Amino acid sequence: MTSKPFATLCRFLSETDLSALPPSVIDHARQVLVDTLGVIIAGSGVPEVNRIADRLSPSCRKEEGVTCPGRAGGFEPLFAVLLNGIAGSSLEFEEGNSRAMGHPAIQLVPALAADAEAGGLSGRDLLRGLVLGYETASRLSRASSMRKGLHPTGTWGVVGSALGVGCSRQKGAEALEQIGNIAASYAFSPYVKNSFVGKNVASTFAGLVSQAALLANLFFETGFRADEGCLEMTFSQFLSDRFDPQVLVAGLGDEYAITENYFKPYPSCRFTHPALDALEEILQEKKIAPGEIARISVATFKAAVHTASKPPDNVEAMRFSVPYLIAARLCRGPIDLRTMDHGIVRDPQVMELAGRVQMLLSQEYEHLRPGRNPAKVTLHLKGGQEVTREVMDCLGDPLKPMPREDLVAKFLDLAGPVIGKDRGKEFLVKVQGLESVDNARPLLRMLRPGA
């Protein structure tokens, strides 16, 4: 093993200025930032997040501390990033990246925003850290073959987040390499099944990643050092079945992973979205009542079929269940945070209809993954008719992007009830000029209720 590819990546990161990036990349990074902050604001009201905030000692709170979007007052940065990472992971509404096979931004934004606010960094620094940290996280994920059973949040995101913070602080190549090796020491081994069965410890992983990212930078700046082989040993032996370091440097600067992300129109696992999109196309053309349906068949790729392995025990698990989400859409209306209440899992009509959903593996669709996300939904009606729709890409995918107005509406729908719709609109206007903001602190503090 050699550390040269990682050193080359760190040199690229240190030498890449925001002015060198295409305007489209910068614009897309702003959208990723806004979407992630909106999801954090909505998640700030989750009961478990509120209980964590209440249990923090008074010394962890201070008015001059950093912002927990959607929460009044300020917090010490290490506690703010913990709360924000958990809040942003609690609703299954955060953006993701199919090539990276996970959710980079929720592992980056809590640490980057807190560090920018605490240090009075510029909007350019914040955006630079987001683009380059996201690039690092995605490349590290693609270079690895994570061991079966590991959740992607908590592994490669630790390094991406730590180097994102290092880039926003304008660290040089050698410093970034050390910070990355230190951060790799804190990659952990979270069990992915927690998400699928609704065990919400999975929501804590991004908060712990963000804490580790800040600590890796703090430890480096105070004199701690790691062996230069830490990163490759972690991702070639401990967490991964294979590691190809050349992926870290192939085509550097040709394209940026942040522009390949997806945004979510539904608060559910991305694997469930193709089927929901296909069902939406059916319902846009024809109103169909649950009582008219004899059965439903869904052909899709392997990971989506896996979501139907057992009936969900709670609403968290339901976010990963294609049959229950399809039944909920037909019985309750559009899949949003209002639909996904805790009583829906025991709704007799939803349960009965979900039991009539058949999941079918399509090898043709499986071979198109992860570049495409296909599904075909067929409603078999009691009169003998069949209504079928096929989608090849989810709404929000790079090949089928969400319209800008839909992303704006999503942010206002998530943030408006907490910080006020007018404040949300004002924030959206100001964030469009983020790269010209000398100090990001006042902008981020707009996300405190009543600020």
C-alpha positions as CSV (number, residue, x, y, z in Angstrom):
1,M,0.0,0.0,0.0
2,T,1.1,3.5,-0.6
3,S,-0.2,6.8,0.6
4,K,0.7,8.7,-2.6
5,P,-2.8,8.8,-4.1
6,F,-4.3,10.2,-0.9
7,A,-1.4,12.7,-0.7
8,T,-2.2,13.7,-4.3
9,L,-5.9,14.1,-3.4
10,C,-5.0,16.3,-0.5
11,R,-2.7,18.4,-2.7
12,F,-5.6,18.9,-5.1
13,L,-7.9,19.9,-2.3
14,S,-5.4,22.4,-0.9
15,E,-4.9,24.0,-4.3
16,T,-8.5,24.2,-5.5
17,D,-10.0,27.6,-4.9
18,L,-13.7,28.3,-5.2
19,S,-13.1,30.7,-8.1
20,A,-11.8,27.7,-10.1
21,L,-15.0,25.8,-9.8
22,P,-17.7,26.1,-12.5
23,P,-20.6,28.4,-11.4
24,S,-23.0,25.4,-11.8
25,V,-21.0,23.5,-9.1
26,I,-21.2,26.4,-6.7
27,D,-24.9,26.9,-7.4
28,H,-25.6,23.2,-6.8
29,A,-23.6,23.3,-3.6
30,R,-25.8,26.1,-2.3
31,Q,-28.9,23.9,-3.1
32,V,-27.3,21.0,-1.1
33,L,-26.6,23.3,1.8
34,V,-30.1,24.8,1.9
35,D,-31.8,21.4,1.5
36,T,-29.8,19.9,4.3
37,L,-30.4,22.9,6.6
38,G,-34.1,22.6,6.0
39,V,-34.2,18.9,6.9
40,I,-32.2,19.7,10.1
41,I,-34.7,22.4,11.0
42,A,-37.7,20.0,10.6
43,G,-35.8,17.3,12.5
44,S,-35.1,19.6,15.4
45,G,-38.6,18.9,16.7
46,V,-38.2,15.2,16.9
47,P,-38.9,14.1,20.5
48,E,-35.6,12.3,20.9
49,V,-33.7,15.3,19.7
50,N,-35.5,17.6,22.1
51,R,-34.8,15.2,25.0
52,I,-31.0,15.2,24.1
53,A,-31.1,19.0,24.1
54,D,-32.9,19.1,27.5
55,R,-30.3,16.7,29.0
56,L,-27.3,18.7,28.0
57,S,-25.8,20.6,30.9
58,P,-26.3,24.4,31.0
59,S,-22.6,24.8,30.3
60,C,-23.2,23.4,26.9
61,R,-25.5,26.2,26.0
62,K,-24.6,29.9,25.5
63,E,-26.2,32.7,23.5
64,E,-22.9,33.3,21.7
65,G,-22.5,29.7,20.8
66,V,-23.3,28.2,17.4
67,T,-26.7,27.6,15.9
68,C,-28.8,24.5,16.0
69,P,-31.1,25.3,13.1
70,G,-34.7,25.3,14.4
71,R,-33.7,25.7,18.0
72,A,-33.4,28.9,20.1
73,G,-30.1,30.1,21.6
74,G,-26.6,28.8,21.0
75,F,-24.6,25.7,21.8
76,E,-21.0,24.7,22.1
77,P,-19.9,23.5,18.7
78,L,-19.3,19.9,19.7
79,F,-22.8,19.6,21.1
80,A,-24.4,21.6,18.3
81,V,-23.0,19.3,15.6
82,L,-24.3,16.2,17.6
83,L,-27.8,17.6,17.7
84,N,-27.8,18.8,14.1
85,G,-26.5,15.5,12.7
86,I,-29.2,13.6,14.6
87,A,-31.9,16.0,13.7
88,G,-31.0,15.9,10.0
89,S,-31.0,12.1,10.0
90,S,-34.3,11.5,11.9
91,L,-36.8,12.0,9.1
92,E,-35.1,10.1,6.3
93,F,-35.4,13.3,4.1
94,E,-31.7,14.1,3.6
95,E,-30.1,14.2,0.2
96,G,-27.9,11.4,-1.0
97,N,-25.6,10.2,-3.7
98,S,-26.1,6.8,-5.5
99,R,-22.5,6.6,-6.7
100,A,-21.2,7.2,-3.1
101,M,-23.9,4.8,-1.9
102,G,-24.9,7.0,1.0
103,H,-25.7,10.5,2.3
104,P,-22.6,12.7,2.3
105,A,-24.1,16.1,3.1
106,I,-25.7,15.3,6.4
107,Q,-22.3,14.1,7.5
108,L,-20.7,17.3,6.3
109,V,-23.0,20.3,6.8
110,P,-23.4,20.1,10.6
111,A,-19.6,20.3,11.1
112,L,-19.0,22.8,8.4
113,A,-21.8,25.2,9.4
114,A,-20.9,25.1,13.1
115,D,-17.2,25.6,12.4
116,A,-17.9,28.5,10.0
117,E,-20.2,30.2,12.5
118,A,-17.8,29.7,15.4
119,G,-14.8,30.9,13.5
120,G,-16.6,33.7,11.6
121,L,-15.5,32.1,8.3
122,S,-16.7,33.5,5.0
123,G,-19.4,32.1,2.8
124,R,-16.7,31.1,0.3
125,D,-14.9,29.1,2.9
126,L,-18.1,27.3,3.8
127,L,-18.9,26.5,0.2
128,R,-15.4,25.4,-0.6
129,G,-15.4,23.0,2.4
130,L,-18.7,21.6,1.3
131,V,-17.7,20.9,-2.3
132,L,-14.3,19.5,-1.5
133,G,-15.4,17.6,1.6
134,Y,-18.2,16.0,-0.5
135,E,-15.7,15.2,-3.2
136,T,-13.5,13.4,-0.7
137,A,-16.3,11.5,0.9
138,S,-17.7,10.3,-2.4
139,R,-14.3,9.2,-3.7
140,L,-13.4,7.4,-0.5
141,S,-16.7,5.5,-0.7
142,R,-16.2,4.6,-4.3
143,A,-12.7,3.5,-3.6
144,S,-13.9,1.1,-1.0
145,S,-16.2,-2.0,-0.9
146,M,-17.7,-1.6,2.5
147,R,-18.3,-4.9,4.4
148,K,-21.8,-6.3,4.2
149,G,-23.9,-5.0,7.1
150,L,-22.2,-1.7,7.6
151,H,-24.3,1.5,7.4
152,P,-22.6,4.0,5.0
153,T,-23.0,6.8,7.6
154,G,-20.2,6.6,10.0
155,T,-17.5,5.2,7.8
156,W,-16.1,7.3,4.8
157,G,-18.1,10.3,5.9
158,V,-15.8,10.9,8.9
159,V,-12.8,11.6,6.6
160,G,-14.9,13.7,4.1
161,S,-16.3,15.8,6.9
162,A,-12.9,16.3,8.6
163,L,-11.2,17.3,5.3
164,G,-14.2,19.6,4.5
165,V,-13.5,21.5,7.7
166,G,-9.8,21.5,7.0
167,C,-10.5,22.9,3.5
168,S,-12.8,25.6,4.9
169,R,-9.9,26.6,7.2
170,Q,-7.5,26.8,4.3
171,K,-5.2,24.0,5.4
172,G,-2.3,22.9,3.3
173,A,-1.8,19.5,1.7
174,E,0.3,18.0,4.4
175,A,-2.0,19.2,7.1
176,L,-5.0,17.8,5.2
177,E,-3.3,14.4,4.8
178,Q,-2.7,14.2,8.6
179,I,-6.2,15.3,9.4
180,G,-7.5,12.6,7.1
181,N,-5.5,9.9,8.7
182,I,-6.5,11.1,12.2
183,A,-10.2,11.1,11.1
184,A,-9.9,7.6,9.7
185,S,-9.1,6.4,13.2
186,Y,-12.6,7.4,14.2
187,A,-14.5,5.7,11.4
188,F,-16.8,3.2,13.2
189,S,-18.9,0.2,12.2
190,P,-22.6,1.0,12.4
191,Y,-25.0,-1.8,11.7
192,V,-27.3,-1.0,8.7
193,K,-30.2,-3.2,9.8
194,N,-31.0,-0.6,12.5
195,S,-32.5,1.6,9.8
196,F,-34.5,-1.1,8.1
197,V,-36.2,-2.2,11.3
198,G,-36.8,1.3,12.7
199,K,-34.2,1.3,15.5
200,N,-33.4,5.0,15.6
201,V,-29.8,4.7,16.8
202,A,-29.1,5.0,13.1
203,S,-30.1,8.7,13.4
204,T,-27.1,9.3,15.7
205,F,-24.4,8.3,13.3
206,A,-24.1,11.6,11.4
207,G,-23.9,13.5,14.7
208,L,-21.0,11.4,15.9
209,V,-19.3,11.8,12.5
210,S,-19.5,15.6,12.8
211,Q,-18.1,15.6,16.3
212,A,-15.2,13.4,15.0
213,A,-14.6,15.8,12.2
214,L,-14.2,18.8,14.5
215,L,-12.1,16.8,16.9
216,A,-9.8,15.5,14.1
217,N,-9.0,19.2,13.2
218,L,-8.7,20.2,16.9
219,F,-6.3,17.3,17.6
220,F,-4.2,18.1,14.6
221,E,-3.9,21.8,15.5
222,T,-2.9,20.9,19.1
223,G,-0.1,18.5,18.1
224,F,-1.6,15.0,17.7
225,R,-0.4,13.0,14.8
226,A,-1.3,9.7,13.1
227,D,0.6,7.2,11.0
228,E,0.4,7.9,7.3
229,G,-1.1,4.5,6.6
230,C,-4.2,4.9,8.9
231,L,-6.6,5.8,6.1
232,E,-5.6,3.0,3.8
233,M,-5.4,0.4,6.5
234,T,-8.9,1.4,7.8
235,F,-10.5,1.2,4.4
236,S,-8.6,-1.8,3.0
237,Q,-8.6,-4.0,6.0
238,F,-11.0,-3.0,8.8
239,L,-14.2,-1.7,7.1
240,S,-13.8,-2.7,3.5
241,D,-13.3,-5.9,1.5
242,R,-11.2,-4.0,-1.0
243,F,-9.7,-0.6,-1.5
244,D,-8.6,1.0,-4.8
245,P,-6.6,4.1,-4.0
246,Q,-6.5,5.2,-7.6
247,V,-10.2,6.1,-7.4
248,L,-9.2,8.9,-5.0
249,V,-7.4,10.7,-7.9
250,A,-8.9,9.5,-11.1
251,G,-10.1,12.5,-13.1
252,L,-9.6,15.0,-10.3
253,G,-11.3,18.3,-11.3
254,D,-13.1,16.9,-14.3
255,E,-16.4,16.7,-12.5
256,Y,-17.6,17.2,-8.9
257,A,-19.5,14.5,-7.0
258,I,-21.8,17.1,-5.3
259,T,-23.5,17.7,-8.7
260,E,-24.3,14.0,-9.0
261,N,-26.4,13.9,-5.8
262,Y,-30.2,13.3,-5.5
263,F,-32.7,15.3,-3.5
264,K,-35.7,13.6,-1.9
265,P,-39.3,14.5,-2.6
266,Y,-40.5,12.0,0.0
267,P,-39.3,11.4,3.6
268,S,-38.4,7.8,3.0
269,C,-35.6,5.5,2.0
270,R,-34.4,6.3,-1.6
271,F,-35.0,2.7,-2.6
272,T,-38.7,3.3,-2.1
273,H,-38.9,6.3,-4.4
274,P,-39.1,4.7,-7.9
275,A,-42.2,2.8,-6.9
276,L,-43.8,5.9,-5.4
277,D,-43.0,7.9,-8.5
278,A,-44.6,5.2,-10.7
279,L,-47.7,5.2,-8.5
280,E,-47.9,9.0,-8.6
281,E,-47.9,8.8,-12.5
282,I,-50.8,6.4,-12.3
283,L,-52.8,8.5,-9.9
284,Q,-52.2,11.7,-11.9
285,E,-54.1,10.1,-14.7
286,K,-56.8,8.1,-12.9
287,K,-58.3,8.3,-9.4
288,I,-58.3,4.8,-7.9
289,A,-59.8,3.9,-4.5
290,P,-58.2,1.2,-2.4
291,G,-61.4,-0.8,-2.6
292,E,-61.0,-1.1,-6.4
293,I,-57.6,-2.9,-6.1
294,A,-57.3,-6.7,-6.1
295,R,-53.5,-6.7,-5.7
296,I,-50.4,-4.6,-6.6
297,S,-47.2,-5.8,-8.1
298,V,-43.9,-3.9,-8.0
299,A,-40.9,-4.9,-10.1
300,T,-37.7,-3.2,-9.1
301,F,-34.0,-3.7,-8.2
302,K,-32.7,-5.9,-5.4
303,A,-32.2,-3.3,-2.6
304,A,-35.8,-2.0,-3.1
305,V,-37.2,-5.5,-3.0
306,H,-35.3,-6.1,0.3
307,T,-37.4,-3.3,1.9
308,A,-40.4,-5.6,1.9
309,S,-38.7,-8.3,4.1
310,K,-41.1,-7.8,7.0
311,P,-44.0,-5.6,8.2
312,P,-42.7,-2.5,9.9
313,D,-42.9,-2.1,13.7
314,N,-43.0,1.7,13.7
315,V,-43.1,4.7,11.4
316,E,-39.2,4.8,11.3
317,A,-39.2,1.3,9.8
318,M,-42.1,2.2,7.5
319,R,-39.9,4.7,5.8
320,F,-38.1,1.7,4.4
321,S,-41.1,-0.4,3.3
322,V,-42.3,-0.2,-0.3
323,P,-45.6,-2.1,0.4
324,Y,-46.6,0.1,3.3
325,L,-45.7,3.4,1.6
326,I,-47.7,2.4,-1.5
327,A,-50.6,1.5,0.7
328,A,-50.3,4.7,2.7
329,R,-50.3,6.7,-0.6
330,L,-53.4,5.1,-1.7
331,C,-55.2,5.2,1.6
332,R,-53.9,8.5,3.2
333,G,-52.7,10.7,0.3
334,P,-49.3,12.1,-0.7
335,I,-46.3,10.8,1.3
336,D,-45.0,13.7,3.4
337,L,-44.3,14.4,7.0
338,R,-48.0,14.9,7.8
339,T,-48.9,11.5,6.3
340,M,-46.1,9.7,8.2
341,D,-47.6,9.9,11.7
342,H,-47.0,7.2,14.3
343,G,-50.5,5.8,14.0
344,I,-50.2,5.0,10.3
345,V,-48.4,1.7,10.8
346,R,-51.4,0.2,12.7
347,D,-54.0,1.7,10.3
348,P,-56.1,-1.4,9.4
349,Q,-56.7,-0.2,5.9
350,V,-53.0,0.5,5.2
351,M,-52.0,-2.9,6.8
352,E,-54.5,-4.8,4.7
353,L,-53.6,-3.1,1.4
354,A,-49.9,-3.5,2.1
355,G,-50.4,-7.2,2.4
356,R,-51.6,-7.3,-1.2
357,V,-48.4,-5.8,-2.6
358,Q,-46.1,-8.2,-4.3
359,M,-42.4,-7.3,-4.8
360,L,-40.6,-8.7,-7.8
361,L,-36.9,-8.7,-8.5
362,S,-36.0,-7.5,-12.0
363,Q,-32.5,-8.5,-13.1
364,E,-32.8,-6.0,-15.9
365,Y,-33.3,-3.2,-13.4
366,E,-30.6,-4.5,-11.1
367,H,-28.0,-4.3,-13.9
368,L,-28.8,-0.6,-14.3
369,R,-27.9,0.3,-10.7
370,P,-26.6,2.5,-9.3
371,G,-26.7,4.8,-12.3
372,R,-30.4,4.5,-12.7
373,N,-33.2,3.6,-10.3
374,P,-36.1,1.8,-12.1
375,A,-39.4,0.4,-11.0
376,K,-42.6,-0.7,-12.6
377,V,-45.9,-0.6,-10.6
378,T,-49.0,-2.5,-11.7
379,L,-52.4,-2.1,-10.1
380,H,-54.5,-5.2,-10.7
381,L,-58.1,-4.0,-10.4
382,K,-61.0,-6.1,-9.2
383,G,-62.7,-5.7,-12.6
384,G,-59.8,-7.4,-14.4
385,Q,-58.1,-4.2,-15.6
386,E,-54.4,-3.5,-15.1
387,V,-52.8,-0.1,-14.8
388,T,-49.0,0.0,-15.2
389,R,-46.4,2.7,-15.1
390,E,-42.6,2.4,-15.3
391,V,-40.0,4.9,-14.2
392,M,-36.3,4.6,-15.0
393,D,-35.1,7.4,-12.7
394,C,-36.4,8.9,-9.5
395,L,-37.6,12.5,-9.2
396,G,-34.5,14.3,-7.8
397,D,-31.9,12.1,-9.6
398,P,-29.3,13.8,-11.7
399,L,-31.1,12.4,-14.8
400,K,-34.5,13.7,-13.5
401,P,-33.7,16.7,-11.3
402,M,-36.3,18.3,-9.0
403,P,-37.3,21.7,-10.4
404,R,-35.7,24.6,-8.4
405,E,-39.2,25.8,-7.3
406,D,-39.8,22.3,-5.8
407,L,-36.6,22.6,-3.7
408,V,-37.6,26.1,-2.6
409,A,-41.1,24.8,-1.6
410,K,-39.5,21.8,0.3
411,F,-37.3,24.1,2.3
412,L,-40.1,26.5,3.2
413,D,-42.4,23.6,4.0
414,L,-39.8,22.2,6.4
415,A,-38.4,25.5,7.9
416,G,-41.5,27.7,7.7
417,P,-43.4,26.2,10.7
418,V,-40.3,26.5,12.9
419,I,-38.6,29.8,12.0
420,G,-41.4,31.5,10.1
421,K,-42.1,31.5,6.4
422,D,-41.0,35.1,6.0
423,R,-37.7,34.4,7.7
424,G,-37.3,31.3,5.5
425,K,-37.8,33.3,2.4
426,E,-35.4,36.0,3.5
427,F,-32.8,33.3,4.2
428,L,-33.2,31.9,0.7
429,V,-32.6,35.3,-0.8
430,K,-29.5,36.0,1.2
431,V,-28.0,32.5,0.8
432,Q,-27.9,33.0,-3.0
433,G,-25.1,35.4,-2.4
434,L,-23.3,33.2,0.0
435,E,-20.0,33.2,-1.8
436,S,-19.9,37.0,-1.3
437,V,-20.6,36.9,2.4
438,D,-17.5,37.8,4.5
439,N,-18.8,36.3,7.7
440,A,-21.4,33.4,7.6
441,R,-22.3,33.8,11.2
442,P,-25.3,36.3,10.8
443,L,-26.7,34.3,8.0
444,L,-26.7,31.0,10.0
445,R,-28.2,32.7,13.0
446,M,-31.2,33.5,10.9
447,L,-32.1,29.9,11.4
448,R,-32.8,30.3,15.1
449,P,-36.5,30.8,15.9
450,G,-37.2,34.3,17.0
451,A,-33.7,35.5,16.2
